[in-house]
Amino acid sequence: MSREIDAKVAESLGWEVKDESVYINGEWTCGINELKFSSTGNGMLLLIEEIRNKLWWNLVLISHLRALSSNEGHEVHVFDCHGGDLASHQDKESAPRAVSLAYLKARGVDITSYVSSV
């Protein structure tokens, strides 16, 4: 399922995902398996860097990442500031997944199939 999330994130960034490959501006960049937005800290940082490069999405993402908090080190919560709704609730190993899902939600992508509580 992480691979599906990573592909959706890549598409939301404006990258083309085709035949298990990722293309940026029409040029082959990497295989879809190399993207780890939702499963590694480095992937999460790459996503945050890409979001910062697209300054016009910063405000939207910030609104959906109002609070990234930990509850006694066991859970990661990403809150949507619009009414304080829980955007994602994952275990502590899944901060990259929570950030990826919050990004997709900010972009208007339906994430209900990836989380039990949206």
Rosetta constraint file for C-alpha pairs under 8 A:
AtomPair CA 1 CA 5 HARMONIC 6.43 0.50
AtomPair CA 1 CA 114 HARMONIC 7.63 0.50
AtomPair CA 2 CA 6 HARMONIC 6.03 0.50
AtomPair CA 2 CA 36 HARMONIC 7.82 0.50
AtomPair CA 2 CA 38 HARMONIC 6.05 0.50
AtomPair CA 2 CA 39 HARMONIC 6.79 0.50
AtomPair CA 2 CA 97 HARMONIC 7.82 0.50
AtomPair CA 3 CA 7 HARMONIC 6.13 0.50
AtomPair CA 3 CA 32 HARMONIC 7.33 0.50
AtomPair CA 3 CA 33 HARMONIC 6.84 0.50
AtomPair CA 3 CA 35 HARMONIC 7.95 0.50
AtomPair CA 3 CA 36 HARMONIC 7.76 0.50
AtomPair CA 4 CA 8 HARMONIC 6.25 0.50
AtomPair CA 5 CA 9 HARMONIC 6.16 0.50
AtomPair CA 5 CA 38 HARMONIC 6.84 0.50
AtomPair CA 5 CA 100 HARMONIC 7.47 0.50
AtomPair CA 5 CA 101 HARMONIC 7.61 0.50
AtomPair CA 5 CA 114 HARMONIC 7.98 0.50
AtomPair CA 6 CA 10 HARMONIC 6.16 0.50
AtomPair CA 6 CA 32 HARMONIC 7.72 0.50
AtomPair CA 6 CA 35 HARMONIC 6.35 0.50
AtomPair CA 6 CA 36 HARMONIC 6.43 0.50
AtomPair CA 6 CA 37 HARMONIC 5.70 0.50
AtomPair CA 6 CA 38 HARMONIC 6.19 0.50
AtomPair CA 6 CA 100 HARMONIC 7.84 0.50
AtomPair CA 7 CA 11 HARMONIC 6.22 0.50
AtomPair CA 7 CA 17 HARMONIC 6.68 0.50
AtomPair CA 7 CA 32 HARMONIC 6.82 0.50
AtomPair CA 8 CA 12 HARMONIC 6.06 0.50
AtomPair CA 8 CA 104 HARMONIC 7.57 0.50
AtomPair CA 9 CA 13 HARMONIC 6.22 0.50
AtomPair CA 9 CA 37 HARMONIC 7.64 0.50
AtomPair CA 9 CA 100 HARMONIC 6.93 0.50
AtomPair CA 9 CA 103 HARMONIC 7.70 0.50
AtomPair CA 9 CA 104 HARMONIC 6.46 0.50
AtomPair CA 10 CA 14 HARMONIC 6.64 0.50
AtomPair CA 10 CA 15 HARMONIC 5.32 0.50
AtomPair CA 10 CA 16 HARMONIC 7.23 0.50
AtomPair CA 10 CA 17 HARMONIC 7.21 0.50
AtomPair CA 10 CA 22 HARMONIC 7.78 0.50
AtomPair CA 11 CA 15 HARMONIC 4.94 0.50
AtomPair CA 11 CA 16 HARMONIC 5.86 0.50
AtomPair CA 11 CA 17 HARMONIC 6.57 0.50
AtomPair CA 12 CA 104 HARMONIC 7.26 0.50
AtomPair CA 12 CA 107 HARMONIC 7.10 0.50
AtomPair CA 13 CA 50 HARMONIC 7.60 0.50
AtomPair CA 13 CA 51 HARMONIC 7.86 0.50
AtomPair CA 14 CA 24 HARMONIC 7.79 0.50
AtomPair CA 15 CA 22 HARMONIC 6.72 0.50
AtomPair CA 15 CA 23 HARMONIC 5.87 0.50
AtomPair CA 15 CA 24 HARMONIC 5.10 0.50
AtomPair CA 15 CA 25 HARMONIC 7.35 0.50
AtomPair CA 16 CA 22 HARMONIC 5.69 0.50
AtomPair CA 16 CA 23 HARMONIC 4.99 0.50
AtomPair CA 16 CA 24 HARMONIC 6.43 0.50
AtomPair CA 16 CA 26 HARMONIC 7.72 0.50
AtomPair CA 17 CA 21 HARMONIC 5.70 0.50
AtomPair CA 17 CA 22 HARMONIC 4.64 0.50
AtomPair CA 17 CA 23 HARMONIC 6.36 0.50
AtomPair CA 17 CA 32 HARMONIC 7.49 0.50
AtomPair CA 18 CA 22 HARMONIC 6.46 0.50
AtomPair CA 18 CA 23 HARMONIC 7.77 0.50
AtomPair CA 20 CA 31 HARMONIC 5.87 0.50
AtomPair CA 20 CA 32 HARMONIC 5.31 0.50
AtomPair CA 20 CA 33 HARMONIC 7.69 0.50
AtomPair CA 21 CA 28 HARMONIC 7.07 0.50
AtomPair CA 21 CA 29 HARMONIC 7.51 0.50
AtomPair CA 21 CA 30 HARMONIC 5.89 0.50
AtomPair CA 21 CA 31 HARMONIC 4.27 0.50
AtomPair CA 21 CA 32 HARMONIC 5.17 0.50
AtomPair CA 22 CA 28 HARMONIC 6.05 0.50
AtomPair CA 22 CA 29 HARMONIC 5.60 0.50
AtomPair CA 22 CA 30 HARMONIC 5.42 0.50
AtomPair CA 22 CA 31 HARMONIC 5.85 0.50
AtomPair CA 22 CA 32 HARMONIC 5.97 0.50
AtomPair CA 23 CA 27 HARMONIC 5.06 0.50
AtomPair CA 23 CA 28 HARMONIC 4.42 0.50
AtomPair CA 23 CA 29 HARMONIC 5.29 0.50
AtomPair CA 23 CA 30 HARMONIC 7.36 0.50
AtomPair CA 24 CA 28 HARMONIC 6.64 0.50
AtomPair CA 24 CA 29 HARMONIC 6.38 0.50
AtomPair CA 30 CA 34 HARMONIC 6.51 0.50
AtomPair CA 30 CA 35 HARMONIC 7.86 0.50
AtomPair CA 31 CA 35 HARMONIC 7.37 0.50
AtomPair CA 35 CA 43 HARMONIC 6.82 0.50
AtomPair CA 36 CA 40 HARMONIC 5.77 0.50
AtomPair CA 36 CA 42 HARMONIC 7.75 0.50
AtomPair CA 36 CA 43 HARMONIC 4.78 0.50
AtomPair CA 36 CA 44 HARMONIC 7.55 0.50
AtomPair CA 37 CA 41 HARMONIC 7.87 0.50
AtomPair CA 37 CA 42 HARMONIC 7.62 0.50
AtomPair CA 37 CA 43 HARMONIC 3.95 0.50
AtomPair CA 37 CA 44 HARMONIC 4.84 0.50
AtomPair CA 37 CA 45 HARMONIC 7.94 0.50
AtomPair CA 37 CA 46 HARMONIC 7.17 0.50
AtomPair CA 37 CA 47 HARMONIC 6.21 0.50
AtomPair CA 37 CA 96 HARMONIC 6.39 0.50
AtomPair CA 37 CA 97 HARMONIC 7.27 0.50
AtomPair CA 37 CA 100 HARMONIC 6.47 0.50
AtomPair CA 38 CA 43 HARMONIC 6.75 0.50
AtomPair CA 38 CA 44 HARMONIC 6.50 0.50
AtomPair CA 38 CA 94 HARMONIC 7.62 0.50
AtomPair CA 38 CA 96 HARMONIC 4.66 0.50
AtomPair CA 38 CA 97 HARMONIC 3.96 0.50
AtomPair CA 38 CA 98 HARMONIC 7.45 0.50
AtomPair CA 38 CA 99 HARMONIC 7.47 0.50
AtomPair CA 38 CA 100 HARMONIC 5.52 0.50
AtomPair CA 38 CA 101 HARMONIC 7.97 0.50
AtomPair CA 39 CA 43 HARMONIC 6.98 0.50
AtomPair CA 39 CA 44 HARMONIC 7.70 0.50
AtomPair CA 39 CA 94 HARMONIC 6.87 0.50
AtomPair CA 39 CA 96 HARMONIC 5.61 0.50
AtomPair CA 39 CA 97 HARMONIC 5.95 0.50
AtomPair CA 40 CA 44 HARMONIC 6.26 0.50
AtomPair CA 40 CA 96 HARMONIC 6.02 0.50
AtomPair CA 41 CA 45 HARMONIC 6.21 0.50
AtomPair CA 41 CA 95 HARMONIC 7.95 0.50
AtomPair CA 41 CA 96 HARMONIC 6.07 0.50
AtomPair CA 42 CA 46 HARMONIC 6.17 0.50
AtomPair CA 43 CA 47 HARMONIC 6.28 0.50
AtomPair CA 43 CA 96 HARMONIC 7.30 0.50
AtomPair CA 44 CA 48 HARMONIC 6.29 0.50
AtomPair CA 44 CA 96 HARMONIC 5.01 0.50
AtomPair CA 44 CA 99 HARMONIC 7.14 0.50
AtomPair CA 44 CA 100 HARMONIC 7.25 0.50
AtomPair CA 45 CA 49 HARMONIC 6.09 0.50
AtomPair CA 46 CA 50 HARMONIC 6.15 0.50
AtomPair CA 47 CA 51 HARMONIC 6.16 0.50
AtomPair CA 47 CA 100 HARMONIC 7.74 0.50
AtomPair CA 48 CA 52 HARMONIC 6.20 0.50
AtomPair CA 49 CA 53 HARMONIC 6.28 0.50
AtomPair CA 50 CA 54 HARMONIC 6.54 0.50
AtomPair CA 51 CA 55 HARMONIC 6.80 0.50
AtomPair CA 51 CA 57 HARMONIC 6.46 0.50
AtomPair CA 51 CA 58 HARMONIC 6.34 0.50
AtomPair CA 52 CA 57 HARMONIC 7.70 0.50
AtomPair CA 52 CA 58 HARMONIC 6.23 0.50
AtomPair CA 54 CA 58 HARMONIC 7.11 0.50
AtomPair CA 55 CA 59 HARMONIC 7.86 0.50
AtomPair CA 56 CA 60 HARMONIC 7.88 0.50
AtomPair CA 57 CA 61 HARMONIC 6.17 0.50
AtomPair CA 58 CA 62 HARMONIC 5.95 0.50
AtomPair CA 59 CA 63 HARMONIC 6.20 0.50
AtomPair CA 60 CA 64 HARMONIC 6.66 0.50
AtomPair CA 60 CA 106 HARMONIC 6.03 0.50
AtomPair CA 60 CA 107 HARMONIC 7.80 0.50
AtomPair CA 61 CA 65 HARMONIC 6.07 0.50
AtomPair CA 61 CA 102 HARMONIC 7.52 0.50
AtomPair CA 61 CA 103 HARMONIC 5.98 0.50
AtomPair CA 61 CA 106 HARMONIC 5.65 0.50
AtomPair CA 62 CA 66 HARMONIC 5.90 0.50
AtomPair CA 63 CA 80 HARMONIC 6.44 0.50
AtomPair CA 63 CA 81 HARMONIC 5.65 0.50
AtomPair CA 63 CA 82 HARMONIC 7.45 0.50
AtomPair CA 63 CA 106 HARMONIC 7.87 0.50
AtomPair CA 64 CA 78 HARMONIC 7.66 0.50
AtomPair CA 64 CA 79 HARMONIC 6.41 0.50
AtomPair CA 64 CA 80 HARMONIC 4.28 0.50
AtomPair CA 64 CA 81 HARMONIC 5.96 0.50
AtomPair CA 64 CA 82 HARMONIC 7.76 0.50
AtomPair CA 64 CA 87 HARMONIC 7.39 0.50
AtomPair CA 64 CA 102 HARMONIC 6.14 0.50
AtomPair CA 64 CA 103 HARMONIC 7.40 0.50
AtomPair CA 64 CA 105 HARMONIC 7.64 0.50
AtomPair CA 64 CA 106 HARMONIC 5.92 0.50
AtomPair CA 65 CA 78 HARMONIC 5.93 0.50
AtomPair CA 65 CA 79 HARMONIC 5.93 0.50
AtomPair CA 65 CA 80 HARMONIC 6.10 0.50
AtomPair CA 65 CA 81 HARMONIC 7.42 0.50
AtomPair CA 65 CA 99 HARMONIC 7.69 0.50
AtomPair CA 65 CA 102 HARMONIC 6.69 0.50
AtomPair CA 66 CA 78 HARMONIC 7.39 0.50
AtomPair CA 66 CA 79 HARMONIC 5.82 0.50
AtomPair CA 66 CA 80 HARMONIC 6.03 0.50
AtomPair CA 66 CA 81 HARMONIC 5.42 0.50
AtomPair CA 67 CA 77 HARMONIC 7.57 0.50
AtomPair CA 67 CA 78 HARMONIC 5.85 0.50
AtomPair CA 67 CA 79 HARMONIC 5.41 0.50
AtomPair CA 67 CA 80 HARMONIC 7.73 0.50
AtomPair CA 67 CA 81 HARMONIC 7.96 0.50
AtomPair CA 68 CA 76 HARMONIC 6.88 0.50
AtomPair CA 68 CA 77 HARMONIC 5.66 0.50
AtomPair CA 68 CA 78 HARMONIC 4.78 0.50
AtomPair CA 68 CA 79 HARMONIC 6.77 0.50
AtomPair CA 69 CA 76 HARMONIC 5.83 0.50
AtomPair CA 69 CA 77 HARMONIC 5.44 0.50
AtomPair CA 69 CA 78 HARMONIC 6.89 0.50
AtomPair CA 70 CA 74 HARMONIC 6.81 0.50
AtomPair CA 70 CA 75 HARMONIC 5.54 0.50
AtomPair CA 70 CA 76 HARMONIC 4.91 0.50
AtomPair CA 70 CA 77 HARMONIC 6.50 0.50
AtomPair CA 70 CA 92 HARMONIC 7.57 0.50
AtomPair CA 71 CA 75 HARMONIC 5.48 0.50
AtomPair CA 71 CA 76 HARMONIC 6.92 0.50
AtomPair CA 73 CA 92 HARMONIC 6.56 0.50
AtomPair CA 74 CA 91 HARMONIC 6.11 0.50
AtomPair CA 74 CA 92 HARMONIC 5.27 0.50
AtomPair CA 75 CA 89 HARMONIC 7.13 0.50
AtomPair CA 75 CA 90 HARMONIC 5.85 0.50
AtomPair CA 75 CA 91 HARMONIC 4.35 0.50
AtomPair CA 75 CA 92 HARMONIC 4.67 0.50
AtomPair CA 76 CA 89 HARMONIC 5.91 0.50
AtomPair CA 76 CA 90 HARMONIC 5.26 0.50
AtomPair CA 76 CA 91 HARMONIC 5.71 0.50
AtomPair CA 76 CA 92 HARMONIC 5.33 0.50
AtomPair CA 76 CA 94 HARMONIC 7.23 0.50
AtomPair CA 76 CA 95 HARMONIC 6.17 0.50
AtomPair CA 76 CA 98 HARMONIC 7.37 0.50
AtomPair CA 77 CA 86 HARMONIC 7.14 0.50
AtomPair CA 77 CA 87 HARMONIC 7.70 0.50
AtomPair CA 77 CA 88 HARMONIC 5.93 0.50
AtomPair CA 77 CA 89 HARMONIC 4.78 0.50
AtomPair CA 77 CA 90 HARMONIC 6.59 0.50
AtomPair CA 77 CA 98 HARMONIC 7.43 0.50
AtomPair CA 78 CA 86 HARMONIC 6.24 0.50
AtomPair CA 78 CA 87 HARMONIC 5.47 0.50
AtomPair CA 78 CA 88 HARMONIC 5.18 0.50
AtomPair CA 78 CA 89 HARMONIC 6.55 0.50
AtomPair CA 78 CA 98 HARMONIC 6.48 0.50
AtomPair CA 78 CA 99 HARMONIC 7.29 0.50
AtomPair CA 78 CA 102 HARMONIC 6.94 0.50
AtomPair CA 79 CA 84 HARMONIC 5.95 0.50
AtomPair CA 79 CA 85 HARMONIC 5.81 0.50
AtomPair CA 79 CA 86 HARMONIC 4.62 0.50
AtomPair CA 79 CA 87 HARMONIC 5.15 0.50
AtomPair CA 79 CA 88 HARMONIC 7.01 0.50
AtomPair CA 80 CA 84 HARMONIC 5.33 0.50
AtomPair CA 80 CA 85 HARMONIC 5.16 0.50
AtomPair CA 80 CA 86 HARMONIC 5.98 0.50
AtomPair CA 80 CA 87 HARMONIC 5.51 0.50
AtomPair CA 81 CA 85 HARMONIC 6.88 0.50
AtomPair CA 85 CA 118 HARMONIC 7.80 0.50
AtomPair CA 86 CA 117 HARMONIC 7.41 0.50
AtomPair CA 86 CA 118 HARMONIC 5.98 0.50
AtomPair CA 87 CA 101 HARMONIC 7.75 0.50
AtomPair CA 87 CA 102 HARMONIC 6.07 0.50
AtomPair CA 87 CA 105 HARMONIC 7.56 0.50
AtomPair CA 87 CA 117 HARMONIC 7.65 0.50
AtomPair CA 87 CA 118 HARMONIC 5.11 0.50
AtomPair CA 88 CA 98 HARMONIC 5.62 0.50
AtomPair CA 88 CA 101 HARMONIC 6.87 0.50
AtomPair CA 88 CA 102 HARMONIC 6.73 0.50
AtomPair CA 88 CA 115 HARMONIC 6.85 0.50
AtomPair CA 88 CA 117 HARMONIC 6.64 0.50
AtomPair CA 88 CA 118 HARMONIC 5.88 0.50
AtomPair CA 89 CA 98 HARMONIC 6.90 0.50
AtomPair CA 89 CA 115 HARMONIC 7.68 0.50
AtomPair CA 89 CA 117 HARMONIC 6.84 0.50
AtomPair CA 90 CA 94 HARMONIC 5.71 0.50
AtomPair CA 90 CA 95 HARMONIC 7.17 0.50
AtomPair CA 90 CA 97 HARMONIC 7.71 0.50
AtomPair CA 90 CA 98 HARMONIC 6.37 0.50
AtomPair CA 91 CA 95 HARMONIC 7.68 0.50
AtomPair CA 94 CA 98 HARMONIC 6.18 0.50
AtomPair CA 95 CA 99 HARMONIC 6.14 0.50
AtomPair CA 96 CA 100 HARMONIC 6.08 0.50
AtomPair CA 97 CA 101 HARMONIC 6.09 0.50
AtomPair CA 98 CA 102 HARMONIC 6.09 0.50
AtomPair CA 99 CA 103 HARMONIC 6.11 0.50
AtomPair CA 100 CA 104 HARMONIC 6.29 0.50
AtomPair CA 101 CA 105 HARMONIC 6.09 0.50
AtomPair CA 101 CA 111 HARMONIC 6.70 0.50
AtomPair CA 102 CA 106 HARMONIC 6.08 0.50
AtomPair CA 103 CA 107 HARMONIC 6.32 0.50
AtomPair CA 104 CA 108 HARMONIC 6.38 0.50
AtomPair CA 104 CA 109 HARMONIC 5.20 0.50
AtomPair CA 104 CA 110 HARMONIC 7.59 0.50
AtomPair CA 104 CA 111 HARMONIC 7.11 0.50
AtomPair CA 105 CA 109 HARMONIC 5.23 0.50
AtomPair CA 105 CA 110 HARMONIC 6.54 0.50
AtomPair CA 105 CA 111 HARMONIC 6.48 0.50
AtomPair CA 111 CA 115 HARMONIC 6.70 0.50
AtomPair CA 111 CA 118 HARMONIC 7.65 0.50
AtomPair CA 112 CA 116 HARMONIC 7.02 0.50
AtomPair CA 112 CA 117 HARMONIC 7.62 0.50
AtomPair CA 112 CA 118 HARMONIC 6.31 0.50
